Amino acid sequence: MNKIYDKLTALDFAIVAMYLVILLVIGYVASVRQKKKNETLFLASHSLNWYNIGFNMWGTNVGPSSLLAFASIGFSAGIVGGNFEWYAFVFLLLLAMVFAPRYIASKVSTMPEFMGKRYGKSTQDILAGYALIKILISWLSLGLFSGGILVRQILGIPMWQSTIVLVVFSGLFTYMGGLKAIAKVNVFQMILLIIVSLALTYLGLQKVGGFGALADKTPGHFWNLIHPASDPGYPWHALLLGYPVSAVAFFCTDQSMVQSVLGAKNLKQGQLGVNFIGWLKVLALPMFILPGILCFALYPDLSDGKLAYMTMVTNLFPTGLNGLVICVLIAVLVATIGSSLNALSTVFTKDIYVNNINPKASVKQQINVGRYTVIAGCVLAVLMAIAFDNIKGKTLFDIFQSILGYLAPPLAVTFLLSVFWKRTTKLAVNLILSVGSAFSLLIGMLNLWILPPDAKTGENMWWPHYFLISFYIFAFLFLAAIIISLVDKNKITAAIETSPLPKTDKQVKILFLLLGIVILSLYIIFNGH
């Protein structure tokens, strides 16, 4: 059995078992109460304050997968992972100042609806289909993959068994109505995750002998955010060019991220919420990255960086607390996987089945289709999680970023052009979202599975850095969209909103300026080492 399993005691497993039983009980109680309530009570629109929005977006953005991934990159490369949190400031600013005013002025509830209002039903249908693919890959399968890694680390069982355990429990929990119950305590669980991570960093610093001793036990380049162009892992030019493609798609167009802003009381609250998540991202270093760097200093012989976070937990936390940490990680994973299954089912049933296949579908028919979609989603997610586990030559963090990088270019191109270039035509948008998406995903399959890097060395004679590939795809699709728009004879362009866009409050501008100064200071401090 694995070393992590050997360090867990009967008390740890008893706490885990008790916690899971409590979750199922909460789910059952919630399902009974749900029968007595109107479902629309959970859909109150335009009621979120800035702190609700910030915590909801942050809770969507981070979780157990982030803990495992950032600890993994911290163990292998140091602080460079901070770029993925602090560089995001630019794109959070773009969301707050450019996209949010247009989304709110359009009075839409989904991203396909926003594009549908601009270019028509065909565009909405194509984007809904792409949303299904994105939910299945980027949320459900990657979430299940990271959860499978966690369960495999704890129990020492194969990935296929780990993922089946998680997806069955998540499906059962969702069926019993527990997803809504978990959503109510997700903020508490995120706060508990913050406390656990900060406590882990504190205990690690104590054991290693403080920051000075940590610096002495780690290479100097571990403390640089910007790595040279020759760096095989995270060269500065690849991050500078490639990360924005994923960031625009993730922060500005992803339904799961933007939904909170769409539910804001007003534009100011939405913008303040986006600013708040920026401040929360400043905490990424002590919470997510330092545990991995500390693991490198304390356990340099660890063979796999994926084990860094759980290795720190099981070695530094006392008996019983290990079980509690595992409980929180699994509970948030269950909520993430369950919500992904729910989103997949909802998009297919409402946007595909009802709108295009059976407009007169009864409630019972919709429920049945939704259940079939959940079952299909579970099977596909398990298969894809196993496929992700067979990707060679990449760390857990790289797998996440590269897959997102291949999903992002079509979304980034179409949304940026539709907002910034009024001459973008419907034909261009539809072709980029359909043919362009197929092209981007094909390149991703070639890079990750068919012609992957060398499993031992990570060297890749076939491809440049995955971020550069994402940027090249983006540039190609961007240019293609412009050419198509120029030669398109029909010239059907976006139906731009005629009402004036809401103005940004002065307080919002000041807070973003302060956040920008802090981010710039971090880049100055963590370079030149």
Secondary structure in CASP SS format (residue, H / E / C, confidence):
PFRMAT SS
TARGET T0000
AUTHOR 0000-0000-0000
METHOD secondary structure of the structure
MODEL  1
M C 1.00
N C 1.00
K H 1.00
I H 1.00
Y H 1.00
D H 1.00
K H 1.00
L C 1.00
T C 1.00
A H 1.00
L H 1.00
D H 1.00
F H 1.00
A H 1.00
I H 1.00
V H 1.00
A H 1.00
M H 1.00
Y H 1.00
L H 1.00
V H 1.00
I H 1.00
L H 1.00
L H 1.00
V H 1.00
I H 1.00
G H 1.00
Y H 1.00
V H 1.00
A H 1.00
S H 1.00
V H 1.00
R H 1.00
Q H 1.00
K C 1.00
K C 1.00
K C 1.00
N C 1.00
E H 1.00
T H 1.00
L H 1.00
F H 1.00
L H 1.00
A C 1.00
S C 1.00
H C 1.00
S C 1.00
L E 1.00
N C 1.00
W H 1.00
Y H 1.00
N H 1.00
I H 1.00
G H 1.00
F H 1.00
N H 1.00
M H 1.00
W H 1.00
G H 1.00
T H 1.00
N H 1.00
V C 1.00
G C 1.00
P H 1.00
S H 1.00
S H 1.00
L H 1.00
L H 1.00
A H 1.00
F H 1.00
A H 1.00
S H 1.00
I H 1.00
G H 1.00
F H 1.00
S H 1.00
A H 1.00
G H 1.00
I H 1.00
V H 1.00
G H 1.00
G H 1.00
N H 1.00
F H 1.00
E H 1.00
W H 1.00
Y C 1.00
A C 1.00
F H 1.00
V H 1.00
F H 1.00
L H 1.00
L H 1.00
L H 1.00
L H 1.00
A H 1.00
M H 1.00
V H 1.00
F H 1.00
A H 1.00
P H 1.00
R H 1.00
Y H 1.00
I H 1.00
A H 1.00
S H 1.00
K C 1.00
V C 1.00
S C 1.00
T C 1.00
M H 1.00
P H 1.00
E H 1.00
F H 1.00
M H 1.00
G H 1.00
K H 1.00
R H 1.00
Y H 1.00
G C 1.00
K H 1.00
S H 1.00
T H 1.00
Q H 1.00
D H 1.00
I H 1.00
L H 1.00
A H 1.00
G H 1.00
Y H 1.00
A H 1.00
L H 1.00
I H 1.00
K H 1.00
I H 1.00
L H 1.00
I H 1.00
S H 1.00
W H 1.00
L H 1.00
S H 1.00
L H 1.00
G H 1.00
L H 1.00
F H 1.00
S H 1.00
G H 1.00
G H 1.00
I H 1.00
L H 1.00
V H 1.00
R H 1.00
Q H 1.00
I H 1.00
L H 1.00
G C 1.00
I C 1.00
P C 1.00
M H 1.00
W H 1.00
Q H 1.00
S H 1.00
T H 1.00
I H 1.00
V H 1.00
L H 1.00
V H 1.00
V H 1.00
F H 1.00
S H 1.00
G H 1.00
L H 1.00
F H 1.00
T H 1.00
Y H 1.00
M C 1.00
G C 1.00
G H 1.00
L H 1.00
K H 1.00
A H 1.00
I H 1.00
A H 1.00
K H 1.00
V H 1.00
N H 1.00
V H 1.00
F H 1.00
Q H 1.00
M H 1.00
I H 1.00
L H 1.00
L H 1.00
I H 1.00
I H 1.00
V H 1.00
S H 1.00
L H 1.00
A H 1.00
L H 1.00
T H 1.00
Y H 1.00
L H 1.00
G H 1.00
L H 1.00
Q H 1.00
K H 1.00
V H 1.00
G C 1.00
G C 1.00
F H 1.00
G H 1.00
A H 1.00
L H 1.00
A H 1.00
D H 1.00
K C 1.00
T C 1.00
P C 1.00
G H 1.00
H H 1.00
F H 1.00
W H 1.00
N C 1.00
L C 1.00
I C 1.00
H E 1.00
P C 1.00
A C 1.00
S C 1.00
D C 1.00
P C 1.00
G C 1.00
Y C 1.00
P E 1.00
W H 1.00
H H 1.00
A H 1.00
L H 1.00
L H 1.00
L H 1.00
G H 1.00
Y H 1.00
P H 1.00
V H 1.00
S H 1.00
A H 1.00
V H 1.00
A H 1.00
F H 1.00
F H 1.00
C H 1.00
T H 1.00
D C 1.00
Q H 1.00
S H 1.00
M H 1.00
V H 1.00
Q H 1.00
S H 1.00
V H 1.00
L H 1.00
G C 1.00
A E 1.00
K C 1.00
N C 1.00
L H 1.00
K H 1.00
Q H 1.00
G H 1.00
Q H 1.00
L H 1.00
G H 1.00
V H 1.00
N H 1.00
F H 1.00
I H 1.00
G H 1.00
W H 1.00
L H 1.00
K H 1.00
V C 1.00
L C 1.00
A H 1.00
L H 1.00
P H 1.00
M H 1.00
F H 1.00
I H 1.00
L H 1.00
P H 1.00
G H 1.00
I H 1.00
L H 1.00
C H 1.00
F H 1.00
A H 1.00
L H 1.00
Y C 1.00
P C 1.00
D C 1.00
L C 1.00
S C 1.00
D C 1.00
G H 1.00
K H 1.00
L H 1.00
A H 1.00
Y H 1.00
M H 1.00
T H 1.00
M H 1.00
V H 1.00
T H 1.00
N H 1.00
L H 1.00
F C 1.00
P C 1.00
T C 1.00
G C 1.00
L H 1.00
N H 1.00
G H 1.00
L H 1.00
V H 1.00
I H 1.00
C H 1.00
V H 1.00
L H 1.00
I H 1.00
A H 1.00
V H 1.00
L H 1.00
V H 1.00
A H 1.00
T H 1.00
I H 1.00
G H 1.00
S H 1.00
S H 1.00
L H 1.00
N H 1.00
A H 1.00
L H 1.00
S H 1.00
T H 1.00
V H 1.00
F H 1.00
T H 1.00
K H 1.00
D H 1.00
I H 1.00
Y H 1.00
V H 1.00
N H 1.00
N H 1.00
I H 1.00
N C 1.00
P C 1.00
K C 1.00
A C 1.00
S C 1.00
V H 1.00
K H 1.00
Q H 1.00
Q H 1.00
I H 1.00
N H 1.00
V H 1.00
G H 1.00
R H 1.00
Y H 1.00
T H 1.00
V H 1.00
I H 1.00
A H 1.00
G H 1.00
C H 1.00
V H 1.00
L H 1.00
A H 1.00
V H 1.00
L H 1.00
M H 1.00
A H 1.00
I H 1.00
A H 1.00
F H 1.00
D H 1.00
N C 1.00
I C 1.00
K C 1.00
G C 1.00
K C 1.00
T C 1.00
L H 1.00
F H 1.00
D H 1.00
I H 1.00
F H 1.00
Q H 1.00
S H 1.00
I H 1.00
L H 1.00
G H 1.00
Y H 1.00
L H 1.00
A H 1.00
P H 1.00
P H 1.00
L H 1.00
A H 1.00
V H 1.00
T H 1.00
F H 1.00
L H 1.00
L H 1.00
S H 1.00
V H 1.00
F H 1.00
W C 1.00
K C 1.00
R C 1.00
T C 1.00
T E 1.00
K H 1.00
L H 1.00
A H 1.00
V H 1.00
N H 1.00
L H 1.00
I H 1.00
L H 1.00
S H 1.00
V H 1.00
G H 1.00
S H 1.00
A H 1.00
F H 1.00
S H 1.00
L H 1.00
L H 1.00
I H 1.00
G H 1.00
M H 1.00
L H 1.00
N H 1.00
L H 1.00
W H 1.00
I H 1.00
L C 1.00
P C 1.00
P C 1.00
D C 1.00
A C 1.00
K C 1.00
T C 1.00
G C 1.00
E C 1.00
N C 1.00
M C 1.00
W C 1.00
W C 1.00
P C 1.00
H C 1.00
Y H 1.00
F H 1.00
L H 1.00
I H 1.00
S H 1.00
F H 1.00
Y H 1.00
I H 1.00
F H 1.00
A H 1.00
F H 1.00
L H 1.00
F H 1.00
L H 1.00
A H 1.00
A H 1.00
I H 1.00
I H 1.00
I H 1.00
S H 1.00
L H 1.00
V H 1.00
D C 1.00
K C 1.00
N C 1.00
K C 1.00
I C 1.00
T E 1.00
A C 1.00
A C 1.00
I C 1.00
E C 1.00
T C 1.00
S C 1.00
P C 1.00
L C 1.00
P C 1.00
K C 1.00
T C 1.00
D C 1.00
K H 1.00
Q H 1.00
V H 1.00
K H 1.00
I H 1.00
L H 1.00
F H 1.00
L H 1.00
L H 1.00
L H 1.00
G H 1.00
I H 1.00
V H 1.00
I H 1.00
L H 1.00
S H 1.00
L H 1.00
Y H 1.00
I H 1.00
I H 1.00
F C 1.00
N C 1.00
G C 1.00
H C 1.00
END
